[in-house]
Amino acid sequence: MANEYELLLLIDVELDEDDRYAIVDRVRSLVEAHGEVTGEHDWGVRKLAYEIRHRPQAHYYLLQFDADAAVVRALPRELRIIEGLLRHRLVKLGKLPHEAPTPDRGEDTRDEQRRSGRRAGARSS
């Protein structure tokens, strides 16, 4: 049975734009060999929270897809050998319908909730 996944790619910005999209095409073909891509989102170049391989920025690209668990177990091994791919994050999604994520979605509200929770805890002490 196929499951729904999200794969976030962090690609080296020092590569040419053509080379960056060649990496995306290669990953897409790996997924499409045994699964189905259901969404793609190019988040562009963004600042990293910490440097990876001495790079302060990375090109973020999100792929959403359906695939079997066997395919997903083999995918990280294939991704590790792609030159220019700094990091990847593969997440299995739940059964609920998902909307297309944006890079800034929810960050402000979570920070605000944390701050308000701290303030509430500080008042009750």
ABEGO torsion letter per residue (X at the ends): XBBBBBBBBBBBAABBAAAAAAAAAAAAAAAAAABBBABBBBAEBBBBABBBGGBABBBBBBBBBBBBAAAAAAAAAAAAABBGBABBBBBBBBABBBBBBBAABGAAAAAAAAAAAAAAAAAAX
